[in-house]
Structures are given as structure tokens and as C-alpha cells.
Amino acid sequence: MHGQSQADPGRYATEVKVMMEMGWSWDELCKAPADLVDEILLRLTYQNEWFQKKQELQRAQAGKAT
């Protein structure tokens, strides 16, 4: 919509991402050390970047096969 490729994830998108990944409640997230939450977010970011690059490589390979 209006040049955006994805819907607005909302104000708590990163918090929800960590809660889903770890199976935590809001209370557990709030009690977790901030540096731990930062590390989890960093790893999720790297994992997502790697997944996207892997998909690009697979599409490129599929294009060469045809």
C-alpha cells in the first residue's frame, strides 16, 4: 500500500518476535536482561538475512537450470 511492500508491523513488533521465538509471556520478556533480548534480536536478524540470501541463491540456481 502506497509503496510499502509489507503491512505495518506495529509498535511492539520486535518484542512480539522475541516472545514468539522464545515462547515467553510479556512478563517473562520484561524480566529478561536487556542484553539477552538484544542478543536474541541480533541472532533473529542474522537468521532472517541468511534465509533471504539463501532464497535468492536458490532462485538464481533455478533460473540457471531452465
C-alpha positions as CSV (number, residue, x, y, z in Angstrom):
1,M,0.0,0.0,0.0
2,H,1.4,3.4,-1.0
3,G,4.8,2.0,-1.9
4,Q,5.1,-0.3,1.1
5,S,5.9,-3.9,0.4
6,Q,4.6,-5.1,3.8
7,A,2.0,-4.2,6.3
8,D,3.0,-2.0,9.3
9,P,4.3,-4.5,11.9
10,G,3.2,-2.3,14.8
11,R,4.9,-0.7,17.8
12,Y,5.8,-3.9,19.5
13,A,6.9,-6.0,16.5
14,T,10.4,-6.8,17.9
15,E,9.1,-7.6,21.3
16,V,6.4,-9.9,19.8
17,K,9.1,-11.6,17.6
18,V,11.2,-12.4,20.7
19,M,8.2,-13.6,22.7
20,M,7.2,-15.9,19.8
21,E,10.7,-17.2,19.2
22,M,11.4,-17.9,22.9
23,G,7.8,-19.0,23.9
24,W,7.8,-16.2,26.5
25,S,5.0,-14.2,28.0
26,W,5.1,-10.4,28.2
27,D,6.1,-10.7,31.9
28,E,9.0,-13.1,31.1
29,L,10.2,-10.7,28.3
30,C,10.1,-7.8,30.7
31,K,12.1,-9.7,33.3
32,A,14.8,-10.9,30.9
33,P,18.1,-9.0,30.9
34,A,18.2,-6.3,28.2
35,D,21.4,-7.6,26.8
36,L,19.9,-11.1,26.4
37,V,17.0,-9.7,24.5
38,D,19.4,-7.7,22.3
39,E,21.4,-10.8,21.5
40,I,18.2,-12.7,20.6
41,L,17.1,-9.9,18.3
42,L,20.6,-9.8,16.7
43,R,20.5,-13.5,16.0
44,L,17.0,-13.3,14.6
45,T,18.1,-10.6,12.3
46,Y,21.1,-12.6,11.1
47,Q,18.9,-15.7,10.7
48,N,16.4,-13.7,8.6
49,E,19.2,-12.2,6.4
50,W,20.7,-15.6,5.8
51,F,17.3,-17.1,4.9
52,Q,16.7,-14.3,2.4
53,K,20.1,-14.7,0.8
54,K,19.6,-18.5,0.6
55,Q,16.2,-17.9,-1.2
56,E,17.9,-15.6,-3.6
57,L,20.6,-18.1,-4.4
58,Q,18.0,-20.9,-4.8
59,R,16.0,-18.7,-7.3
60,A,19.2,-17.9,-9.2
61,Q,20.1,-21.7,-9.3
62,A,16.5,-22.5,-10.5
63,G,16.9,-19.8,-13.2
64,K,20.1,-21.4,-14.5
65,A,18.6,-24.9,-14.6
66,T,16.0,-23.8,-17.1
